Amino acid sequence: MKIGAVAAKTDPGRKRRGNEDAFVCRPPLFAIADGMGGAQAGEVASALAVEPLNETRVDGGGERRLAELIQEANRRVHDRASTDAATSGMGTTITVALVEPDGHIAFGHVGDSRAYRLRGDVLEQVTNDHSLVAELVRRGELSPAEAEVHPQRSVITRALGTDPDIDVDTFTVDAQAGDIYLICSDGLSDMVDHGTLESILRDNRSNLDDAAKALVQAANRAGGEDNITAVLFEIAEGEGSQEPDERTAEQITMEAQSVHVDDEDTLHPEDNVQLPPREDTMVVPASEIAAAMPPPEGEEYEAGAAHKALALLVILALLALIVVLIWWGLAR
């Protein structure tokens, strides 16, 4: 097996002037980092997170190597957030794929950016979101459809930079010739449903550049609420170099970040459009998820009864106070 075509596309979306996503497209290494934080802190966090991935050539090493790189990324983001008041509280997601020479693909993952695999005509999400709604879905308390519109869908339970050490999900999958892999920020996956993602990749599997552009356009046409980034790579038959074609990683990056005048779905500074208030992603540690979960039915009933009893006591106390005041006034 070898890497075939690759493509990447990033876009600020229709509601954001800046782009806090960062990505890596340096075969055999691919990654997405989606930053969060006030002002430009999210952009700083995602840029710091991808630095270790860009600084060294990674040829193998599997899950262990990815875990080391992500821990180093976490250290850099956390150190900056701890020493620079302007970036205090910043963080970022990260999802990384490493194509191994033996035909396996190792993944490292923190947060709610996603990796998908199109095998044949079926698209499958291969990462698990570290988010409140994903945990509710896994517990059977929300359906996937309900999770897509849940008001707390931006609450994530794990991110780089929030703690000195981070729990990294790592796993390995078998690759097959013809597989298409997509790594994306939630600006794509939150705006475009699974079926549409599958259809776009299936219809454009022969041209991943067209696929990446179509994915970004679909997210913008659905509202473009957040920054949108898609990184795509194909697994092909044969042996040989992991370099997919004559383009360098730098050329791919420039193409992905270029702004095209015909991308009418993208908001540009000259549009002079009033932007809505920014809604940043929140990080709630996994240890606090239980407190955010709705109580079981019996506990909810007991809590409701206690609130009603407390309200009744307050009313009785107010009535007693009124009676005392009236009596005092008459006595004078």
C-alpha positions as a LaTeX table, in Angstrom:
\begin{tabular}{lrrr}
\hline
Residue & $x$ (\AA) & $y$ (\AA) & $z$ (\AA) \\
\hline
Met1 & 0.00 & 0.00 & 0.00 \\
Lys2 & 1.06 & 3.59 & $-0.59$ \\
Ile3 & $-0.42$ & 7.05 & $-0.31$ \\
Gly4 & $-2.23$ & 8.16 & $-3.44$ \\
Ala5 & $-3.75$ & 11.58 & $-3.92$ \\
Val6 & $-3.89$ & 14.11 & $-1.07$ \\
Ala7 & $-5.73$ & 17.41 & $-0.70$ \\
Ala8 & $-6.46$ & 20.06 & 1.91 \\
Lys9 & $-8.72$ & 23.09 & 2.13 \\
Thr10 & $-9.27$ & 25.58 & 4.94 \\
Asp11 & $-11.71$ & 28.48 & 5.11 \\
Pro12 & $-12.80$ & 30.94 & 7.83 \\
Gly13 & $-16.48$ & 30.26 & 7.11 \\
Arg14 & $-19.25$ & 32.82 & 6.77 \\
Lys15 & $-19.37$ & 34.08 & 10.38 \\
Arg16 & $-15.70$ & 34.41 & 11.39 \\
Arg17 & $-13.16$ & 36.91 & 10.12 \\
Gly18 & $-10.17$ & 34.90 & 11.38 \\
Asn19 & $-9.28$ & 31.25 & 11.05 \\
Glu20 & $-8.28$ & 29.41 & 14.25 \\
Asp21 & $-7.84$ & 26.05 & 12.50 \\
Ala22 & $-4.38$ & 24.71 & 11.68 \\
Phe23 & $-3.56$ & 21.61 & 9.68 \\
Val24 & $-0.71$ & 19.36 & 8.59 \\
Cys25 & $-0.54$ & 17.70 & 5.18 \\
Arg26 & 2.97 & 16.23 & 5.07 \\
Pro27 & 2.64 & 12.61 & 3.90 \\
Pro28 & 2.73 & 10.25 & 5.67 \\
Leu29 & 1.51 & 12.61 & 8.44 \\
Phe30 & $-1.85$ & 14.40 & 8.41 \\
Ala31 & $-3.52$ & 16.43 & 11.16 \\
Ile32 & $-6.13$ & 19.00 & 12.17 \\
Ala33 & $-6.02$ & 21.34 & 15.19 \\
Asp34 & $-9.06$ & 23.49 & 16.00 \\
Gly35 & $-8.14$ & 26.28 & 18.42 \\
Met36 & $-10.34$ & 27.95 & 21.00 \\
Gly37 & $-9.98$ & 30.94 & 23.27 \\
Gly38 & $-10.62$ & 34.67 & 23.30 \\
Ala39 & $-9.19$ & 37.16 & 20.80 \\
Gln40 & $-6.51$ & 35.36 & 18.77 \\
Ala41 & $-5.65$ & 32.81 & 21.45 \\
Gly42 & $-7.31$ & 29.96 & 19.55 \\
Glu43 & $-5.15$ & 30.68 & 16.53 \\
Val44 & $-2.06$ & 30.66 & 18.79 \\
Ala45 & $-3.06$ & 27.34 & 20.39 \\
Ser46 & $-3.63$ & 25.50 & 17.11 \\
Ala47 & $-0.41$ & 26.86 & 15.60 \\
Leu48 & 1.59 & 25.72 & 18.64 \\
Ala49 & $-0.07$ & 22.29 & 18.52 \\
Val50 & 1.03 & 21.53 & 14.97 \\
Glu51 & 4.61 & 22.77 & 15.48 \\
Pro52 & 5.97 & 19.39 & 16.71 \\
Leu53 & 4.36 & 17.67 & 13.72 \\
Asn54 & 6.04 & 20.04 & 11.28 \\
Glu55 & 9.45 & 20.18 & 12.92 \\
Thr56 & 10.53 & 16.57 & 12.41 \\
Arg57 & 10.14 & 14.02 & 9.67 \\
Val58 & 7.95 & 11.19 & 10.96 \\
Asp59 & 8.38 & 7.84 & 9.20 \\
Gly60 & 6.69 & 5.23 & 11.35 \\
Gly61 & 6.60 & 4.80 & 15.08 \\
Gly62 & 2.87 & 4.20 & 15.23 \\
Glu63 & 0.70 & 5.03 & 18.22 \\
Arg64 & 3.66 & 5.51 & 20.54 \\
Arg65 & 5.19 & 8.18 & 18.31 \\
Leu66 & 1.87 & 9.99 & 17.87 \\
Ala67 & 1.27 & 10.00 & 21.64 \\
Glu68 & 4.73 & 11.55 & 22.15 \\
Leu69 & 4.08 & 14.26 & 19.55 \\
Ile70 & 0.67 & 15.12 & 20.99 \\
Gln71 & 2.04 & 15.27 & 24.54 \\
Glu72 & 4.73 & 17.67 & 23.31 \\
Ala73 & 2.05 & 19.75 & 21.57 \\
Asn74 & 0.06 & 19.84 & 24.82 \\
Arg75 & 3.13 & 20.96 & 26.77 \\
Arg76 & 3.76 & 23.88 & 24.40 \\
Val77 & 0.15 & 25.09 & 24.47 \\
His78 & $-0.12$ & 24.72 & 28.26 \\
Asp79 & 3.22 & 26.48 & 28.89 \\
Arg80 & 2.20 & 29.45 & 26.72 \\
Ala81 & $-1.26$ & 29.69 & 28.29 \\
Ser82 & 0.30 & 29.57 & 31.79 \\
Thr83 & 2.86 & 32.31 & 31.15 \\
Asp84 & 1.06 & 34.71 & 28.80 \\
Ala85 & $-2.01$ & 36.45 & 30.24 \\
Ala86 & $-3.27$ & 37.25 & 26.74 \\
Thr87 & $-3.61$ & 33.54 & 25.98 \\
Ser88 & $-4.75$ & 32.29 & 29.41 \\
Gly89 & $-7.37$ & 29.57 & 29.09 \\
Met90 & $-6.71$ & 28.82 & 25.43 \\
Gly91 & $-6.77$ & 25.28 & 24.09 \\
Thr92 & $-7.13$ & 23.25 & 20.94 \\
Thr93 & $-8.33$ & 19.94 & 19.64 \\
Ile94 & $-6.02$ & 17.71 & 17.62 \\
Thr95 & $-6.55$ & 14.69 & 15.38 \\
Val96 & $-3.52$ & 13.09 & 13.72 \\
Ala97 & $-3.13$ & 10.23 & 11.23 \\
Leu98 & 0.17 & 8.51 & 10.41 \\
Val99 & 0.29 & 6.15 & 7.42 \\
Glu100 & 2.71 & 3.34 & 8.26 \\
Pro101 & 4.87 & 1.51 & 5.69 \\
Asp102 & 3.21 & $-1.82$ & 6.64 \\
Gly103 & $-0.24$ & $-0.76$ & 5.46 \\
His104 & $-1.65$ & 0.35 & 8.82 \\
Ile105 & $-2.76$ & 3.83 & 9.84 \\
Ala106 & $-2.16$ & 5.04 & 13.40 \\
Phe107 & $-4.37$ & 7.75 & 14.88 \\
Gly108 & $-3.94$ & 10.09 & 17.82 \\
His109 & $-6.93$ & 12.11 & 18.95 \\
Val110 & $-8.01$ & 14.70 & 21.55 \\
Gly111 & $-11.23$ & 16.72 & 21.32 \\
Asp112 & $-14.06$ & 16.80 & 18.79 \\
Ser113 & $-12.28$ & 17.19 & 15.47 \\
Arg114 & $-12.95$ & 14.01 & 13.50 \\
Ala115 & $-11.46$ & 11.39 & 11.22 \\
Tyr116 & $-13.62$ & 9.51 & 8.72 \\
Arg117 & $-12.96$ & 6.64 & 6.32 \\
Leu118 & $-14.76$ & 6.07 & 3.02 \\
Arg119 & $-14.43$ & 2.38 & 2.14 \\
Gly120 & $-16.35$ & 1.40 & $-0.94$ \\
Asp121 & $-19.44$ & 3.59 & $-0.79$ \\
Val122 & $-19.76$ & 3.65 & 3.01 \\
Leu123 & $-18.46$ & 6.48 & 5.20 \\
Glu124 & $-17.52$ & 5.63 & 8.79 \\
Gln125 & $-16.40$ & 7.92 & 11.61 \\
Val126 & $-13.28$ & 6.33 & 13.09 \\
Thr127 & $-12.68$ & 8.72 & 16.02 \\
Asn128 & $-14.88$ & 9.23 & 19.09 \\
Asp129 & $-15.72$ & 12.82 & 20.00 \\
His130 & $-14.58$ & 13.96 & 23.44 \\
Ser131 & $-17.71$ & 16.02 & 24.03 \\
Leu132 & $-20.67$ & 16.17 & 26.37 \\
Val133 & $-23.26$ & 15.28 & 23.73 \\
Ala134 & $-21.13$ & 12.40 & 22.42 \\
Glu135 & $-20.99$ & 10.99 & 25.94 \\
Leu136 & $-24.78$ & 11.31 & 26.22 \\
Val137 & $-25.16$ & 9.45 & 22.91 \\
Arg138 & $-22.82$ & 6.68 & 24.08 \\
Arg139 & $-24.90$ & 6.37 & 27.26 \\
Gly140 & $-28.08$ & 6.09 & 25.20 \\
Glu141 & $-29.54$ & 9.32 & 26.61 \\
Leu142 & $-29.46$ & 11.19 & 23.29 \\
Ser143 & $-29.96$ & 10.06 & 19.72 \\
Pro144 & $-27.40$ & 11.12 & 17.09 \\
Ala145 & $-30.06$ & 13.37 & 15.54 \\
Glu146 & $-30.74$ & 15.04 & 18.90 \\
Ala147 & $-27.01$ & 15.51 & 19.47 \\
Glu148 & $-26.68$ & 17.46 & 16.21 \\
Val149 & $-28.97$ & 20.24 & 17.50 \\
His150 & $-28.27$ & 20.01 & 21.24 \\
Pro151 & $-27.55$ & 23.46 & 22.79 \\
Gln152 & $-24.45$ & 22.07 & 24.55 \\
Arg153 & $-22.90$ & 20.43 & 21.51 \\
Ser154 & $-19.91$ & 22.82 & 21.75 \\
Val155 & $-18.96$ & 21.58 & 25.22 \\
Ile156 & $-15.90$ & 19.33 & 24.90 \\
Thr157 & $-14.38$ & 17.23 & 27.65 \\
Arg158 & $-10.76$ & 17.09 & 26.47 \\
Ala159 & $-8.46$ & 19.61 & 24.82 \\
Leu160 & $-4.77$ & 20.33 & 24.53 \\
Gly161 & $-3.42$ & 23.06 & 26.81 \\
Thr162 & $-5.89$ & 22.93 & 29.68 \\
Asp163 & $-3.75$ & 20.64 & 31.87 \\
Pro164 & $-0.02$ & 19.78 & 32.07 \\
Asp165 & $-0.76$ & 16.21 & 30.94 \\
Ile166 & $-3.41$ & 15.03 & 28.52 \\
Asp167 & $-5.12$ & 11.69 & 27.96 \\
Val168 & $-4.60$ & 10.85 & 24.28 \\
Asp169 & $-6.74$ & 8.34 & 22.40 \\
Thr170 & $-4.52$ & 6.24 & 20.12 \\
Phe171 & $-5.54$ & 3.36 & 17.87 \\
Thr172 & $-4.56$ & 1.69 & 14.60 \\
Val173 & $-6.69$ & 0.63 & 11.64 \\
Asp174 & $-5.95$ & $-1.60$ & 8.64 \\
Ala175 & $-5.81$ & 0.26 & 5.35 \\
Gln176 & $-7.14$ & $-1.03$ & 2.05 \\
Ala177 & $-6.47$ & 0.20 & $-1.46$ \\
Gly178 & $-9.18$ & 2.63 & $-2.46$ \\
Asp179 & $-9.82$ & 3.94 & 1.07 \\
Ile180 & $-10.32$ & 7.70 & 1.36 \\
Tyr181 & $-9.61$ & 9.30 & 4.74 \\
Leu182 & $-10.98$ & 12.67 & 5.82 \\
Ile183 & $-9.76$ & 14.60 & 8.88 \\
Cys184 & $-11.82$ & 17.71 & 9.60 \\
Ser185 & $-12.65$ & 20.38 & 12.15 \\
Asp186 & $-16.15$ & 20.60 & 13.60 \\
Gly187 & $-16.84$ & 23.58 & 11.35 \\
Leu188 & $-17.42$ & 20.93 & 8.69 \\
Ser189 & $-18.89$ & 18.03 & 10.67 \\
Asp190 & $-21.33$ & 20.26 & 12.61 \\
Met191 & $-22.67$ & 21.91 & 9.45 \\
Val192 & $-22.83$ & 18.97 & 7.02 \\
Asp193 & $-24.69$ & 15.78 & 7.92 \\
His194 & $-23.12$ & 12.34 & 7.60 \\
Gly195 & $-25.07$ & 11.40 & 4.48 \\
Thr196 & $-23.99$ & 14.53 & 2.63 \\
Leu197 & $-20.35$ & 14.03 & 3.61 \\
Glu198 & $-20.57$ & 10.48 & 2.27 \\
Ser199 & $-22.18$ & 11.59 & $-0.99$ \\
Ile200 & $-19.60$ & 14.33 & $-1.63$ \\
Leu201 & $-16.65$ & 12.01 & $-1.02$ \\
Arg202 & $-18.17$ & 9.22 & $-3.09$ \\
Asp203 & $-18.94$ & 11.51 & $-6.02$ \\
Asn204 & $-15.50$ & 13.16 & $-5.96$ \\
Arg205 & $-13.26$ & 10.25 & $-5.01$ \\
Ser206 & $-11.36$ & 10.52 & $-8.31$ \\
Asn207 & $-10.37$ & 14.13 & $-7.56$ \\
Leu208 & $-9.66$ & 14.92 & $-3.90$ \\
Asp209 & $-9.03$ & 18.60 & $-4.62$ \\
Asp210 & $-12.61$ & 18.86 & $-5.92$ \\
Ala211 & $-13.82$ & 16.86 & $-2.91$ \\
Ala212 & $-12.14$ & 19.24 & $-0.44$ \\
Lys213 & $-13.57$ & 22.28 & $-2.17$ \\
Ala214 & $-17.05$ & 20.74 & $-2.30$ \\
Leu215 & $-16.92$ & 19.94 & 1.42 \\
Val216 & $-16.04$ & 23.53 & 2.32 \\
Gln217 & $-18.73$ & 24.91 & 0.03 \\
Ala218 & $-21.32$ & 22.59 & 1.59 \\
Ala219 & $-20.43$ & 23.80 & 5.09 \\
Asn220 & $-20.65$ & 27.44 & 3.99 \\
Arg221 & $-23.98$ & 26.92 & 2.26 \\
Ala222 & $-25.31$ & 25.35 & 5.44 \\
Gly223 & $-24.41$ & 28.50 & 7.37 \\
Gly224 & $-20.63$ & 28.46 & 7.76 \\
Glu225 & $-20.91$ & 29.06 & 11.50 \\
Asp226 & $-17.28$ & 28.19 & 12.24 \\
Asn227 & $-13.90$ & 27.80 & 10.57 \\
Ile228 & $-13.84$ & 24.88 & 8.14 \\
Thr229 & $-10.85$ & 22.64 & 7.42 \\
Ala230 & $-10.69$ & 19.34 & 5.53 \\
Val231 & $-7.60$ & 17.19 & 4.92 \\
Leu232 & $-7.99$ & 14.21 & 2.59 \\
Phe233 & $-5.71$ & 11.35 & 1.59 \\
Glu234 & $-6.12$ & 8.19 & $-0.45$ \\
Ile235 & $-4.62$ & 4.74 & 0.01 \\
Ala236 & $-3.48$ & 3.27 & $-3.31$ \\
Glu237 & $-2.20$ & $-0.06$ & $-4.57$ \\
Gly238 & 1.51 & $-0.70$ & $-4.94$ \\
Glu239 & 4.79 & $-0.10$ & $-3.20$ \\
Gly240 & 6.99 & 2.93 & $-3.22$ \\
Ser241 & 7.48 & 6.36 & $-1.77$ \\
Gln242 & 4.99 & 7.80 & 0.66 \\
Glu243 & 5.14 & 11.04 & $-1.31$ \\
Pro244 & 1.81 & 11.11 & $-3.18$ \\
Asp245 & 2.70 & 13.25 & $-6.18$ \\
Glu246 & 5.03 & 15.99 & $-7.36$ \\
Arg247 & 3.55 & 18.64 & $-5.05$ \\
Thr248 & 5.42 & 19.45 & $-1.85$ \\
Ala249 & 3.82 & 19.88 & 1.56 \\
Glu250 & 4.43 & 23.63 & 1.23 \\
Gln251 & 2.59 & 23.79 & $-2.10$ \\
Ile252 & $-0.35$ & 21.85 & $-0.70$ \\
Thr253 & $-0.50$ & 24.18 & 2.29 \\
Met254 & $-0.47$ & 27.28 & 0.10 \\
Glu255 & $-3.22$ & 25.86 & $-2.11$ \\
Ala256 & $-5.32$ & 24.97 & 0.93 \\
Gln257 & $-5.05$ & 28.45 & 2.43 \\
Ser258 & $-5.49$ & 30.45 & $-0.76$ \\
Val259 & $-8.64$ & 32.56 & $-1.10$ \\
His260 & $-10.45$ & 32.34 & $-4.43$ \\
Val261 & $-12.63$ & 35.18 & $-5.66$ \\
Asp262 & $-15.21$ & 32.72 & $-6.97$ \\
Asp263 & $-15.83$ & 31.26 & $-3.49$ \\
Glu264 & $-18.99$ & 33.29 & $-3.07$ \\
Asp265 & $-19.94$ & 31.33 & 0.04 \\
Thr266 & $-17.05$ & 32.77 & 2.05 \\
Leu267 & $-17.36$ & 35.97 & 4.08 \\
His268 & $-14.51$ & 38.38 & 3.33 \\
Pro269 & $-13.54$ & 41.56 & 5.22 \\
Glu270 & $-14.70$ & 43.80 & 2.37 \\
Asp271 & $-18.24$ & 42.43 & 2.68 \\
Asn272 & $-18.88$ & 44.90 & 5.56 \\
Val273 & $-21.29$ & 42.50 & 7.27 \\
Gln274 & $-22.16$ & 42.85 & 10.96 \\
Leu275 & $-21.05$ & 39.66 & 12.69 \\
Pro276 & $-23.04$ & 37.99 & 15.48 \\
Pro277 & $-21.45$ & 37.56 & 18.94 \\
Arg278 & $-18.83$ & 34.81 & 18.93 \\
Glu279 & $-19.74$ & 31.55 & 20.64 \\
Asp280 & $-16.54$ & 29.82 & 21.68 \\
Thr281 & $-16.13$ & 26.17 & 22.40 \\
Met282 & $-16.17$ & 25.35 & 26.11 \\
Val283 & $-14.05$ & 22.69 & 27.80 \\
Val284 & $-15.62$ & 20.79 & 30.68 \\
Pro285 & $-13.34$ & 18.10 & 32.19 \\
Ala286 & $-14.66$ & 14.55 & 31.89 \\
Ser287 & $-14.71$ & 14.33 & 35.70 \\
Glu288 & $-17.42$ & 16.99 & 35.70 \\
Ile289 & $-19.62$ & 15.35 & 33.09 \\
Ala290 & $-21.76$ & 13.61 & 35.70 \\
Ala291 & $-22.70$ & 16.97 & 37.20 \\
Ala292 & $-23.78$ & 18.20 & 33.77 \\
Met293 & $-25.84$ & 15.10 & 33.01 \\
Pro294 & $-29.61$ & 15.19 & 33.56 \\
Pro295 & $-30.55$ & 13.25 & 36.72 \\
Pro296 & $-32.34$ & 9.90 & 36.51 \\
Glu297 & $-36.11$ & 10.15 & 36.42 \\
Gly298 & $-36.59$ & 9.34 & 40.12 \\
Glu299 & $-33.97$ & 11.85 & 41.25 \\
Glu300 & $-35.50$ & 14.52 & 39.02 \\
Tyr301 & $-38.88$ & 13.94 & 40.65 \\
Glu302 & $-37.39$ & 14.22 & 44.14 \\
Ala303 & $-35.58$ & 17.44 & 43.21 \\
Gly304 & $-38.82$ & 18.90 & 41.84 \\
Ala305 & $-40.71$ & 18.02 & 45.01 \\
Ala306 & $-38.02$ & 19.63 & 47.16 \\
His307 & $-38.18$ & 22.84 & 45.13 \\
Lys308 & $-41.97$ & 22.97 & 45.49 \\
Ala309 & $-41.75$ & 22.47 & 49.26 \\
Leu310 & $-39.17$ & 25.26 & 49.54 \\
Ala311 & $-41.36$ & 27.62 & 47.53 \\
Leu312 & $-44.35$ & 26.86 & 49.79 \\
Leu313 & $-42.29$ & 27.64 & 52.90 \\
Val314 & $-41.21$ & 30.98 & 51.41 \\
Ile315 & $-44.84$ & 31.90 & 50.68 \\
Leu316 & $-45.95$ & 30.98 & 54.21 \\
Ala317 & $-43.12$ & 33.05 & 55.69 \\
Leu318 & $-44.14$ & 36.07 & 53.62 \\
Leu319 & $-47.78$ & 35.70 & 54.69 \\
Ala320 & $-46.72$ & 35.53 & 58.36 \\
Leu321 & $-44.63$ & 38.69 & 57.92 \\
Ile322 & $-47.59$ & 40.53 & 56.36 \\
Val323 & $-49.85$ & 39.50 & 59.28 \\
Val324 & $-47.27$ & 40.74 & 61.83 \\
Leu325 & $-46.92$ & 44.08 & 60.04 \\
Ile326 & $-50.69$ & 44.59 & 59.92 \\
Trp327 & $-51.04$ & 43.73 & 63.63 \\
Trp328 & $-48.19$ & 46.10 & 64.53 \\
Gly329 & $-49.82$ & 48.90 & 62.54 \\
Leu330 & $-53.18$ & 48.42 & 64.23 \\
Ala331 & $-51.57$ & 48.29 & 67.68 \\
Arg332 & $-50.02$ & 51.73 & 67.15 \\
\hline
\end{tabular}
